[in-house]
Amino acid sequence: MVIQAFRDNIPKWLTGIILVLIIGPFALWGINSYFSASTDTSVAKVNGSEISPQDFQQAYQRRYEQMQQQLGASFKPGMIDEKQLRQEVLRQLVNSTLLDQQVAKQHYTIGNAELVAAVQQIPAFQVDGKFSTQAYQATLTANGLTAAAFEARERQDLAVTQLQNAVMLSAFATPQQLEISQQVQGEEREIGYITIAAAPYLKAATVSDQQIAAYYQAHAKQFVTPEKLTLAYVELDEAQLAKSVSATDEQLQALYQQQLATFSQGEAREAQHILIAVGGKDAKTDAAAEVRAADILKRLKAGADFATLARQYSDDAGSAANGGNLGWVTRGSTDKSFEDALFGIPKVGDLAGLVKLAGGYDIIKLDGTRAPSTKSFADVRGQLLAQYQQKKADDEYFALGDQLANLAYEHPDSLQAVSKQLNLPIQTVSDVTRDSGSGIAANPAVRQKAFSDEVLTQGNNSDPIKIGSNHVVVIRVQGHVPSTQESLASVRDRIVTTLRQQQATLQAQTIAAQVQAALDSGQSPAQVAARYQLEFTAGKFVGRSDTSVPAPVLSAAFAAPLPGNKAPQAGVAALAGGDQAVYVVTAMKAGGMSGLNKAQRIAELQQLTRANAQSEFFAYLETLRQHAKVKINSANIQE
C-alpha cells in the first residue's frame, strides 16, 4: 500500500530526483554495501560466464513459441511440460556457452567474405531468391536488432558450426557396424500373449466409507481448486496494424521507382557444359586435358548427344549427373571467362568451343536466351503494398509501444486511459491459472506476470509483455478466485472411481502373476489361458516396429532375454485401463544384409555415419561439461 501511495501521490519530477539519490550509491558501491545476502542474479554460471534471467526467459519464450507453431491448431497449453522445458532450455544455454568459450579458446575466426556469403543465403533476407538489402534491414528492424549485433551473433554461430563440423565430420561407419545394426534392427521374435482385462473385476470392486475418507485425507492436495484469474488486457500487434494500412498508387509508384533495380533482370542464358579438369600446373597434364576436351568437342560437332557425353566425361560433379545443365546464367554470377564465352555464342544450339578456365577446359552449349526485363508496377503492386504496410506498421508499432508503456505506468489502476488514447480495445480472458490459460494466457510469460506481486497483490497494470514478434500485451487482474479445498462430498464419486480402478488393476496384476508362474513352469500358453478363461493370441514372428502387437507387449518382449534352448521367456506388460498382458517369447531370428541392395547399403551407412557424428558431438559436449565449472541457481529461474 505504501508503494501504491508513493506512485499515486509523488510528482514525477520528484520521483526522478529520489531515484537519482537512491541509484547513485548503489552504482558506486554495489548492493552488497546495503544487504548481506548474495547478489548473484544469474540463472547459471559456466566457467565464470553468467547466463542472465533475461537471456533464459528470451530463450524459453522462443522455444515455447516454436513448439506452439509446430503443433499449430492442435496446441493446448497442457501439452507442454513447462518444468521439463525450462530444464531443456537451461541445458541448451549451458551447452551454447561452453561452445562459445571453446571457440574463443581455440581461436576460430570467420572472415568477412564467409560471413557475407552466409547472410546472403538466409531466406528471410531474400526477394525472388536473391539477397535484398531492403529485406535485410527490414527484417532486423522488425526483430529489434541492429546490423552490428546480428552480424556479431551470426559470426559467432558460424564459428561454432566450424567447431561442430570439426568434431562431426571425422565420424564414419564401418561395414561391420552396418551388419550388426541390420542384425539388431531386422531382428524378429516369436511373441504370443495372454490378455487379462481389468473390467470384469471393476464390477465386483467395493469401496467402504472408511477407505474413501482415508484416501481423501492422504491425497488432500489433489482436491484443491486452482487459483483463477480473469484478466483484462490491451493488445498491440504489428501484424494487425499492417492490415489497417492503406496506400495510394502514387505512394506505391514512388516505392517502385526506389526499388526499380531489384525488379530488373539482365540478359540471361541457359547453358550446358562439359568440364575437363586439369589436375595441377604441369604442362603435360594440361596438354593431355586439352587433347581430351578437343576430342569430346569433335564428337559433339559430329552429332554426339551433349547430355550423354556430359554424364560420361564432365568433371563437374554438380552438373554432370544432369547432363551438364547449368540452368540460367546471368553476367556477374560466375567465372568471367565462362560468361564471355557463353554470351558470345551467336545462336541457340551452338557451341563455344574450348574455353580455357582456371580449373581446366570447358565446352559450352547455348540452350536458350532470355532478354533483359523489368517487372511492371502491376506485377509487383501486391509486393510493394506489403512492404509499405510493413514499414508503416513498424513505425507505428514502435511509436505506440513507447506510449503504451508510459500510459500503463502513469495510470496503473486502469486500462481505460491506454484504451482511449491509443484506440486499443480492452479485452478479457477468464479461467487463468498458474499452469494454464487460453488466448494470450496460453503464453507462460503472461501467466507469470499475472500472478506476480505487482499485478495480483498491488493491483497495478503490467509492463508490456512480449508474446510474439512485435506483439505485446498489457494486463491487469479484473477478477480473482482464490484456491479452495474441495469438500469430500463433492469429490466422493471421483475417489470411488479411482479406488475401484485400483482394486480392479490389482486383481488383474494378481492373475497375471499366476499366469506367468504357470508359463515359467513349462505349461502351454493355450492351456493356461483356457484354465483362467482368458484370451490368448498365438505366437508369431514380428519385428520391432510391428503394429499388430500392443506397443507395451512389443517393447517388453524385445527387452526380455532371448529364449533358451528349452524354456521360452515370459513376462508381464501393463496395458491401458489397468489391463495386463503376459507375453511369451519362444524363438528369435536375427536380421541380415541380404535384403539390401547396393544403394540401400550406401544409404544405411550414411545414416549410421550421421548417427555416429551426432554421438561424437554429444560426447564432446558432455566432456566439456564434465571439465567445466557449472553452477545452477535454481532460485533465480522464475516458474
VEXVEXNU-590156 format. One record per residue (C-alpha): residue in three letters; residue number from 1; x, y, z. Coordinates in pm, whole numbers. Layout:
N
REC res   n   east  north     up
REC ala NUM      X      Y      Z
...
//
This chain:
639
REC res   n   east  north     up
REC met   1      0      0      0
REC val   2    288    235     75
REC ile   3    432    173   -269
REC gln   4     91    238   -425
REC ala   5     56    565   -237
REC phe   6    404    664   -348
REC arg   7    314    602   -713
REC asp   8    -18    786   -684
REC asn   9     90   1098   -494
REC ile  10    456   1177   -566
REC pro  11    510   1410   -869
REC lys  12    717   1258  -1149
REC trp  13    990   1525  -1125
REC leu  14   1038   1446   -757
REC thr  15   1037   1073   -832
REC gly  16   1329   1131  -1069
REC ile  17   1533   1314   -804
REC ile  18   1466   1041   -548
REC leu  19   1570    771   -793
REC val  20   1898    951   -865
REC leu  21   1969    976   -492
REC ile  22   1896    606   -448
REC ile  23   2073    476   -757
REC gly  24   2390    680   -706
REC pro  25   2527    494   -402
REC phe  26   2420    159   -549
REC ala  27   2609    232   -870
REC leu  28   2921    345   -686
REC trp  29   2938     88   -407
REC gly  30   2714   -201   -511
REC ile  31   2420   -362   -339
REC asn  32   2647   -553   -100
REC ser  33   2702   -225     82
REC tyr  34   2335   -241    184
REC phe  35   2246   -609    202
REC ser  36   2447   -903    323
REC ala  37   2257  -1155    106
REC ser  38   2405  -1288   -219
REC thr  39   2368  -1057   -521
REC asp  40   2415  -1330   -781
REC thr  41   2107  -1289  -1002
REC ser  42   2222  -1523  -1278
REC val  43   2037  -1846  -1350
REC ala  44   2370  -2019  -1410
REC lys  45   2744  -1961  -1427
REC val  46   2960  -2152  -1673
REC asn  47   3331  -2122  -1600
REC gly  48   3253  -1778  -1458
REC ser  49   3036  -1663  -1751
REC glu  50   2686  -1568  -1638
REC ile  51   2357  -1667  -1801
REC ser  52   2115  -1394  -1702
REC pro  53   1744  -1440  -1623
REC gln  54   1669  -1220  -1925
REC asp  55   1869  -1447  -2157
REC phe  56   1698  -1750  -2009
REC gln  57   1349  -1603  -2037
REC gln  58   1406  -1497  -2400
REC ala  59   1536  -1844  -2491
REC tyr  60   1246  -2008  -2310
REC gln  61    995  -1783  -2487
REC arg  62   1146  -1858  -2830
REC arg  63   1137  -2233  -2766
REC tyr  64    779  -2217  -2636
REC glu  65    666  -2023  -2946
REC gln  66    845  -2271  -3173
REC met  67    654  -2557  -3011
REC gln  68    329  -2365  -3048
REC gln  69    397  -2314  -3420
REC gln  70    494  -2678  -3470
REC leu  71    173  -2802  -3307
REC gly  72    -43  -2545  -3486
REC ala  73   -418  -2562  -3425
REC ser  74   -382  -2874  -3211
REC phe  75   -177  -2686  -2950
REC lys  76   -308  -2682  -2592
REC pro  77   -107  -2534  -2301
REC gly  78   -127  -2857  -2101
REC met  79     56  -3044  -2378
REC ile  80    385  -2882  -2276
REC asp  81    560  -2981  -1954
REC glu  82    691  -2636  -1866
REC lys  83    920  -2762  -1589
REC gln  84   1087  -3006  -1829
REC leu  85   1103  -2736  -2098
REC arg  86   1279  -2498  -1857
REC gln  87   1539  -2766  -1780
REC glu  88   1592  -2833  -2152
REC val  89   1633  -2462  -2232
REC leu  90   1880  -2413  -1946
REC arg  91   2083  -2713  -2061
REC gln  92   2094  -2572  -2414
REC leu  93   2211  -2234  -2284
REC val  94   2486  -2400  -2082
REC asn  95   2595  -2601  -2388
REC ser  96   2589  -2289  -2604
REC thr  97   2805  -2101  -2353
REC leu  98   3054  -2389  -2339
REC leu  99   3081  -2394  -2718
REC asp 100   3128  -2017  -2733
REC gln 101   3407  -2048  -2478
REC gln 102   3569  -2332  -2673
REC val 103   3554  -2132  -2998
REC ala 104   3737  -1845  -2828
REC lys 105   3989  -2080  -2669
REC gln 106   4075  -2247  -2999
REC his 107   4080  -1914  -3190
REC tyr 108   3818  -1997  -3453
REC thr 109   3759  -1698  -3679
REC ile 110   3514  -1615  -3956
REC gly 111   3625  -1384  -4237
REC asn 112   3406  -1108  -4376
REC ala 113   3361  -1288  -4710
REC glu 114   3240  -1603  -4535
REC leu 115   3002  -1402  -4316
REC val 116   2856  -1213  -4615
REC ala 117   2807  -1537  -4809
REC ala 118   2625  -1697  -4516
REC val 119   2399  -1397  -4450
REC gln 120   2303  -1372  -4817
REC gln 121   2184  -1735  -4810
REC ile 122   1929  -1673  -4532
REC pro 123   1580  -1697  -4690
REC ala 124   1437  -1418  -4472
REC phe 125   1673  -1173  -4642
REC gln 126   1589  -1276  -4998
REC val 127   1339  -1148  -5254
REC asp 128   1269  -1376  -5551
REC gly 129   1559  -1597  -5445
REC lys 130   1813  -1311  -5431
REC phe 131   1959  -1126  -5135
REC ser 132   1785   -793  -5077
REC thr 133   1940   -518  -4868
REC gln 134   1594   -375  -4805
REC ala 135   1463   -710  -4680
REC tyr 136   1773   -749  -4462
REC gln 137   1728   -412  -4296
REC ala 138   1351   -450  -4259
REC thr 139   1381   -795  -4100
REC leu 140   1641   -678  -3849
REC thr 141   1434   -372  -3758
REC ala 142   1120   -582  -3715
REC asn 143   1306   -801  -3466
REC gly 144   1465   -512  -3278
REC leu 145   1819   -592  -3395
REC thr 146   2100   -377  -3525
REC ala 147   2314   -498  -3814
REC ala 148   2622   -496  -3590
REC ala 149   2458   -708  -3320
REC phe 150   2311   -955  -3568
REC glu 151   2633   -995  -3763
REC ala 152   2834  -1045  -3445
REC arg 153   2599  -1325  -3335
REC glu 154   2598  -1477  -3684
REC arg 155   2977  -1468  -3693
REC gln 156   2985  -1645  -3357
REC asp 157   2732  -1906  -3473
REC leu 158   2938  -1977  -3786
REC ala 159   3247  -2024  -3571
REC val 160   3056  -2269  -3350
REC thr 161   2944  -2451  -3667
REC gln 162   3310  -2481  -3770
REC leu 163   3389  -2636  -3433
REC gln 164   3092  -2870  -3459
REC asn 165   3194  -2979  -3810
REC ala 166   3548  -3042  -3692
REC val 167   3408  -3296  -3448
REC met 168   3128  -3446  -3655
REC leu 169   3294  -3473  -3995
REC ser 170   3553  -3712  -3854
REC ala 171   3285  -3971  -3782
REC phe 172   3237  -4277  -4002
REC ala 173   3057  -4612  -4001
REC thr 174   3213  -4947  -4094
REC pro 175   3054  -5235  -4287
REC gln 176   3081  -5441  -3969
REC gln 177   2878  -5182  -3780
REC leu 178   2621  -5185  -4058
REC glu 179   2595  -5563  -4037
REC ile 180   2544  -5555  -3659
REC ser 181   2291  -5276  -3697
REC gln 182   2092  -5473  -3952
REC gln 183   2101  -5781  -3732
REC val 184   1951  -5582  -3445
REC gln 185   1709  -5368  -3646
REC gly 186   1588  -5658  -3855
REC glu 187   1555  -5898  -3563
REC glu 188   1224  -6080  -3531
REC arg 189   1086  -6256  -3225
REC glu 190    806  -6506  -3197
REC ile 191    569  -6346  -2947
REC gly 192    240  -6470  -2807
REC tyr 193     46  -6316  -2520
REC ile 194   -244  -6371  -2284
REC thr 195   -463  -6068  -2203
REC ile 196   -610  -6013  -1856
REC ala 197   -879  -5744  -1871
REC ala 198   -943  -5532  -1560
REC ala 199  -1308  -5454  -1648
REC pro 200  -1458  -5780  -1510
REC tyr 201  -1301  -5711  -1170
REC leu 202  -1416  -5348  -1178
REC lys 203  -1780  -5456  -1150
REC ala 204  -1709  -5658   -837
REC ala 205  -1494  -5395   -664
REC thr 206  -1643  -5247   -345
REC val 207  -1534  -4936   -158
REC ser 208  -1612  -4851    206
REC asp 209  -1670  -4507    357
REC gln 210  -1354  -4556    563
REC gln 211  -1146  -4620    250
REC ile 212  -1294  -4310     82
REC ala 213  -1218  -4089    384
REC ala 214   -865  -4229    417
REC tyr 215   -792  -4164     50
REC tyr 216   -929  -3811     78
REC gln 217   -707  -3736    376
REC ala 218   -396  -3887    214
REC his 219   -448  -3704   -116
REC ala 220   -599  -3378      6
REC lys 221   -369  -3169   -214
REC gln 222   -517  -3332   -522
REC phe 223   -861  -3198   -433
REC val 224   -788  -2828   -438
REC thr 225   -945  -2595   -692
REC pro 226   -672  -2392   -861
REC glu 227   -649  -2020   -804
REC lys 228   -810  -1850  -1107
REC leu 229   -790  -1502  -1255
REC thr 230   -989  -1304  -1506
REC leu 231   -754  -1073  -1693
REC ala 232   -831   -753  -1875
REC tyr 233   -579   -660  -2141
REC val 234   -495   -438  -2435
REC glu 235   -301   -583  -2723
REC leu 236    -56   -415  -2960
REC asp 237     20   -635  -3262
REC glu 238    217   -510  -3561
REC ala 239     54   -770  -3787
REC gln 240   -289   -625  -3708
REC leu 241   -162   -270  -3757
REC ala 242    -34   -362  -4103
REC lys 243   -380   -482  -4212
REC ser 244   -526   -138  -4145
REC val 245   -264     50  -4351
REC ser 246   -377    166  -4695
REC ala 247   -166    319  -4973
REC thr 248   -234    516  -5289
REC asp 249    -91    421  -5627
REC glu 250    121    738  -5613
REC gln 251    285    622  -5289
REC leu 252    344    273  -5427
REC gln 253    478    413  -5757
REC ala 254    735    614  -5561
REC leu 255    840    298  -5378
REC tyr 256    854    112  -5711
REC gln 257   1094    371  -5856
REC gln 258   1316    349  -5548
REC gln 259   1347    -28  -5591
REC leu 260   1344    -45  -5969
REC ala 261   1685   -212  -5977
REC thr 262   1558   -505  -5770
REC phe 263   1276   -565  -6019
REC ser 264   1508   -560  -6322
REC gln 265   1675   -867  -6462
REC gly 266   1965   -858  -6706
REC glu 267   2008  -1082  -7006
REC ala 268   2021  -1449  -6908
REC arg 269   2137  -1753  -7099
REC glu 270   2061  -2120  -7041
REC ala 271   2362  -2345  -7083
REC gln 272   2508  -2693  -7067
REC his 273   2878  -2757  -7025
REC ile 274   3139  -3029  -7007
REC leu 275   3439  -2952  -6786
REC ile 276   3766  -3138  -6830
REC ala 277   3964  -3055  -6519
REC val 278   4338  -3001  -6510
REC gly 279   4499  -3155  -6203
REC gly 280   4794  -2939  -6102
REC lys 281   5004  -2699  -6308
REC asp 282   5213  -2950  -6501
REC ala 283   5231  -2864  -6874
REC lys 284   5195  -3228  -6982
REC thr 285   4885  -3271  -6766
REC asp 286   4740  -2952  -6912
REC ala 287   4811  -3066  -7266
REC ala 288   4654  -3406  -7203
REC ala 289   4337  -3240  -7069
REC glu 290   4321  -3015  -7374
REC val 291   4355  -3311  -7612
REC arg 292   4080  -3494  -7424
REC ala 293   3850  -3190  -7438
REC ala 294   3922  -3138  -7808
REC asp 295   3827  -3499  -7882
REC ile 296   3494  -3455  -7699
REC leu 297   3428  -3132  -7891
REC lys 298   3498  -3315  -8219
REC arg 299   3245  -3584  -8129
REC leu 300   2985  -3321  -8041
REC lys 301   3029  -3147  -8373
REC ala 302   2988  -3485  -8541
REC gly 303   2641  -3514  -8381
REC ala 304   2701  -3688  -8046
REC asp 305   2447  -3617  -7771
REC phe 306   2575  -3343  -7537
REC ala 307   2398  -3470  -7223
REC thr 308   2529  -3823  -7273
REC leu 309   2891  -3709  -7306
REC ala 310   2850  -3473  -7010
REC arg 311   2735  -3757  -6787
REC gln 312   3024  -3971  -6911
REC tyr 313   3316  -3729  -6915
REC ser 314   3244  -3400  -6730
REC asp 315   3447  -3341  -6413
REC asp 316   3183  -3104  -6274
REC ala 317   3002  -3346  -6044
REC gly 318   2732  -3092  -5968
REC ser 319   2602  -3077  -6325
REC ala 320   2731  -3395  -6489
REC ala 321   2451  -3612  -6348
REC asn 322   2204  -3365  -6502
REC gly 323   2358  -3382  -6848
REC gly 324   2580  -3080  -6785
REC asn 325   2278  -2849  -6740
REC leu 326   2363  -2525  -6556
REC gly 327   2022  -2359  -6582
REC trp 328   2002  -1984  -6643
REC val 329   2320  -1779  -6606
REC thr 330   2342  -1400  -6576
REC arg 331   2652  -1184  -6601
REC gly 332   2840  -1142  -6278
REC ser 333   2723  -1470  -6132
REC thr 334   3014  -1694  -6236
REC asp 335   3363  -1701  -6394
REC lys 336   3418  -1408  -6634
REC ser 337   3591  -1621  -6899
REC phe 338   3298  -1862  -6893
REC glu 339   3045  -1577  -6918
REC asp 340   3230  -1408  -7206
REC ala 341   3228  -1734  -7397
REC leu 342   2863  -1811  -7320
REC phe 343   2734  -1465  -7408
REC gly 344   2945  -1469  -7722
REC ile 345   2765  -1773  -7871
REC pro 346   2560  -1638  -8166
REC lys 347   2250  -1862  -8154
REC val 348   2077  -2132  -7955
REC gly 349   2221  -2477  -8014
REC asp 350   2572  -2355  -8099
REC leu 351   2888  -2448  -7911
REC ala 352   3151  -2209  -7776
REC gly 353   3441  -2442  -7850
REC leu 354   3717  -2497  -7598
REC val 355   3725  -2233  -7325
REC lys 356   4032  -2218  -7102
REC leu 357   3936  -2167  -6739
REC ala 358   4147  -2163  -6424
REC gly 359   4040  -2518  -6345
REC gly 360   4051  -2676  -6686
REC tyr 361   3890  -2674  -7032
REC asp 362   3520  -2611  -7083
REC ile 363   3287  -2693  -7367
REC ile 364   2973  -2479  -7358
REC lys 365   2643  -2519  -7540
REC leu 366   2377  -2244  -7556
REC asp 367   2029  -2385  -7484
REC gly 368   1824  -2069  -7454
REC thr 369   1826  -1690  -7422
REC arg 370   1619  -1451  -7215
REC ala 371   1620  -1079  -7293
REC pro 372   1664   -818  -7020
REC ser 373   1334   -745  -6846
REC thr 374   1180   -536  -6571
REC lys 375    875   -642  -6376
REC ser 376    592   -398  -6428
REC phe 377    434   -198  -6149
REC ala 378    119   -410  -6184
REC asp 379    321   -731  -6139
REC val 380    474   -620  -5810
REC arg 381    199   -395  -5672
REC gly 382     99   -656  -5412
REC gln 383    460   -695  -5300
REC leu 384    504   -318  -5277
REC leu 385    182   -281  -5078
REC ala 386    301   -545  -4830
REC gln 387    635   -364  -4793
REC tyr 388    460    -29  -4747
REC gln 389    221   -173  -4489
REC gln 390    507   -342  -4305
REC lys 391    711    -20  -4291
REC lys 392    421    197  -4176
REC ala 393    307    -64  -3923
REC asp 394    663    -98  -3798
REC asp 395    692    278  -3742
REC glu 396    351    293  -3577
REC tyr 397    422    -10  -3358
REC phe 398    735    140  -3203
REC ala 399    568    481  -3158
REC leu 400    263    325  -2992
REC gly 401    481     88  -2794
REC asp 402    651    375  -2611
REC gln 403    316    540  -2540
REC leu 404    170    209  -2424
REC ala 405    446    157  -2168
REC asn 406    419    515  -2040
REC leu 407     40    523  -2015
REC ala 408     24    183  -1843
REC tyr 409    270    311  -1581
REC glu 410    118    658  -1540
REC his 411   -234    514  -1496
REC pro 412   -157    193  -1304
REC asp 413   -510    129  -1172
REC ser 414   -697    110  -1504
REC leu 415   -661     33  -1875
REC gln 416   -917    297  -1973
REC ala 417   -660    568  -2045
REC val 418   -449    330  -2252
REC ser 419   -751    211  -2448
REC lys 420   -889    560  -2512
REC gln 421   -566    733  -2614
REC leu 422   -425    450  -2828
REC asn 423   -760    325  -2962
REC leu 424   -693    -27  -2839
REC pro 425   -999   -223  -2719
REC ile 426   -999   -371  -2370
REC gln 427  -1042   -748  -2394
REC thr 428  -1074  -1018  -2130
REC val 429   -969  -1378  -2077
REC ser 430  -1108  -1594  -1796
REC asp 431  -1013  -1906  -1601
REC val 432   -642  -1829  -1600
REC thr 433   -444  -2048  -1361
REC arg 434    -75  -2056  -1283
REC asp 435    -36  -2355  -1515
REC ser 436   -282  -2297  -1797
REC gly 437   -492  -2047  -1984
REC ser 438   -646  -1975  -2321
REC gly 439   -580  -1698  -2570
REC ile 440   -299  -1470  -2457
REC ala 441   -290  -1659  -2124
REC ala 442   -162  -1967  -2306
REC asn 443    168  -1779  -2301
REC pro 444    365  -1860  -1983
REC ala 445    510  -1508  -1964
REC val 446    157  -1367  -1935
REC arg 447     61  -1608  -1656
REC gln 448    387  -1543  -1473
REC lys 449    325  -1168  -1479
REC ala 450    -46  -1207  -1391
REC phe 451     38  -1388  -1066
REC ser 452    322  -1152   -978
REC asp 453    307   -935   -665
REC glu 454    295   -616   -872
REC val 455    -10   -720  -1076
REC leu 456   -205   -956   -848
REC thr 457   -135   -819   -500
REC gln 458    -77   -449   -571
REC gly 459   -339   -434   -847
REC asn 460   -125   -249  -1100
REC asn 461   -112   -273  -1476
REC ser 462    171   -489  -1602
REC asp 463    457   -368  -1814
REC pro 464    419   -457  -2184
REC ile 465    467   -835  -2213
REC lys 466    612   -971  -2536
REC ile 467    408  -1266  -2666
REC gly 468    535  -1272  -3024
REC ser 469    738  -1083  -3282
REC asn 470    641   -715  -3236
REC his 471    337   -829  -3040
REC val 472    284   -718  -2678
REC val 473      3   -702  -2423
REC val 474    -54   -504  -2105
REC ile 475   -265   -692  -1850
REC arg 476   -437   -628  -1521
REC val 477   -638   -851  -1289
REC gln 478  -1013   -797  -1327
REC gly 479  -1128  -1091  -1115
REC his 480   -968  -1328   -865
REC val 481  -1099  -1662   -735
REC pro 482   -870  -1798   -459
REC ser 483   -776  -2162   -437
REC thr 484  -1012  -2364   -217
REC gln 485  -1021  -2714    -71
REC glu 486  -1294  -2924   -233
REC ser 487  -1526  -3098     12
REC leu 488  -1528  -3474     49
REC ala 489  -1889  -3483    -72
REC ser 490  -1802  -3303   -395
REC val 491  -1516  -3539   -482
REC arg 492  -1661  -3862   -342
REC asp 493  -1758  -4005   -681
REC arg 494  -1411  -3937   -822
REC ile 495  -1248  -4113   -527
REC val 496  -1481  -4412   -560
REC thr 497  -1394  -4444   -929
REC thr 498  -1022  -4425   -851
REC leu 499  -1035  -4684   -570
REC arg 500  -1242  -4927   -774
REC gln 501  -1000  -4892  -1065
REC gln 502   -708  -4957   -831
REC gln 503   -875  -5272   -700
REC ala 504   -951  -5399  -1049
REC thr 505   -594  -5330  -1163
REC leu 506   -453  -5508   -857
REC gln 507   -673  -5811   -924
REC ala 508   -561  -5821  -1289
REC gln 509   -198  -5798  -1177
REC thr 510   -251  -6086   -934
REC ile 511   -394  -6308  -1208
REC ala 512   -110  -6201  -1442
REC ala 513    149  -6311  -1185
REC gln 514    -22  -6651  -1153
REC val 515    -33  -6691  -1533
REC gln 516    338  -6604  -1564
REC ala 517    427  -6855  -1292
REC ala 518    237  -7125  -1481
REC leu 519    419  -7039  -1805
REC asp 520    757  -7033  -1627
REC ser 521    686  -7387  -1504
REC gly 522    661  -7503  -1863
REC gln 523    284  -7516  -1912
REC ser 524    136  -7440  -2253
REC pro 525     10  -7078  -2301
REC ala 526   -307  -7207  -2468
REC gln 527   -382  -7440  -2177
REC val 528   -312  -7172  -1915
REC ala 529   -536  -6924  -2096
REC ala 530   -816  -7182  -2118
REC arg 531   -789  -7265  -1748
REC tyr 532   -827  -6898  -1649
REC gln 533  -1080  -6831  -1929
REC leu 534   -855  -6564  -2080
REC glu 535   -789  -6451  -2437
REC phe 536   -472  -6599  -2590
REC thr 537   -307  -6451  -2901
REC ala 538    -93  -6722  -3056
REC gly 539    275  -6656  -3112
REC lys 540    402  -6521  -3443
REC phe 541    726  -6365  -3566
REC val 542    716  -5984  -3555
REC gly 543    971  -5706  -3596
REC arg 544   1050  -5417  -3365
REC ser 545    808  -5179  -3539
REC asp 546    517  -5421  -3584
REC thr 547    180  -5262  -3504
REC ser 548    -24  -5582  -3474
REC val 549    110  -5640  -3122
REC pro 550     29  -5390  -2841
REC ala 551    322  -5149  -2802
REC pro 552    388  -5228  -2431
REC val 553    399  -5601  -2512
REC leu 554    630  -5547  -2810
REC ser 555    865  -5323  -2610
REC ala 556    885  -5562  -2312
REC ala 557    926  -5872  -2530
REC phe 558   1220  -5723  -2723
REC ala 559   1379  -5609  -2396
REC ala 560   1349  -5958  -2247
REC pro 561   1639  -6207  -2257
REC leu 562   1648  -6440  -2555
REC pro 563   1466  -6771  -2507
REC gly 564   1689  -7059  -2400
REC asn 565   1724  -7397  -2568
REC lys 566   1434  -7542  -2369
REC ala 567   1228  -7274  -2194
REC pro 568   1062  -6969  -2351
REC gln 569   1085  -6626  -2182
REC ala 570    767  -6496  -2016
REC gly 571    690  -6160  -1859
REC val 572    414  -5909  -1776
REC ala 573    336  -5582  -1955
REC ala 574     86  -5324  -1827
REC leu 575   -175  -5214  -2081
REC ala 576   -417  -4920  -2078
REC gly 577   -701  -4907  -1827
REC gly 578   -536  -5144  -1582
REC asp 579   -535  -5437  -1825
REC gln 580   -236  -5672  -1811
REC ala 581    -68  -5888  -2074
REC val 582    151  -6190  -2007
REC tyr 583    379  -6236  -2307
REC val 584    591  -6533  -2404
REC val 585    891  -6521  -2639
REC thr 586    953  -6864  -2793
REC ala 587   1207  -6801  -3071
REC met 588   1426  -6537  -3237
REC lys 589   1552  -6470  -3591
REC ala 590   1836  -6220  -3639
REC gly 591   1817  -5967  -3921
REC gly 592   2066  -5961  -4204
REC met 593   2206  -5777  -4505
REC ser 594   2051  -5994  -4773
REC gly 595   1752  -5769  -4824
REC leu 596   1960  -5459  -4901
REC asn 597   2080  -5368  -5250
REC lys 598   2392  -5160  -5307
REC ala 599   2212  -4824  -5298
REC gln 600   2030  -4918  -4977
REC arg 601   2355  -5028  -4813
REC ile 602   2515  -4695  -4900
REC ala 603   2213  -4508  -4763
REC glu 604   2217  -4711  -4440
REC leu 605   2591  -4649  -4398
REC gln 606   2534  -4277  -4445
REC gln 607   2258  -4283  -4183
REC leu 608   2483  -4469  -3940
REC thr 609   2760  -4218  -4009
REC arg 610   2523  -3931  -3924
REC ala 611   2417  -4109  -3606
REC asn 612   2781  -4165  -3511
REC ala 613   2855  -3800  -3583
REC gln 614   2575  -3691  -3350
REC ser 615   2701  -3928  -3082
REC glu 616   3055  -3792  -3122
REC phe 617   2932  -3437  -3079
REC phe 618   2714  -3519  -2778
REC ala 619   3011  -3696  -2620
REC tyr 620   3227  -3390  -2691
REC leu 621   2969  -3166  -2523
REC glu 622   2947  -3399  -2225
REC thr 623   3327  -3391  -2190
REC leu 624   3319  -3010  -2190
REC arg 625   3051  -3015  -1919
REC gln 626   3245  -3263  -1704
REC his 627   3554  -3042  -1714
REC ala 628   3361  -2716  -1668
REC lys 629   3262  -2538  -1351
REC val 630   2884  -2508  -1388
REC lys 631   2672  -2358  -1112
REC ile 632   2293  -2361  -1149
REC asn 633   2098  -2103   -945
REC ser 634   1754  -2266   -946
REC ala 635   1611  -1995   -718
REC asn 636   1665  -1736   -993
REC ile 637   1465  -1931  -1253
REC gln 638   1114  -1792  -1242
REC glu 639    844  -2052  -1289
//
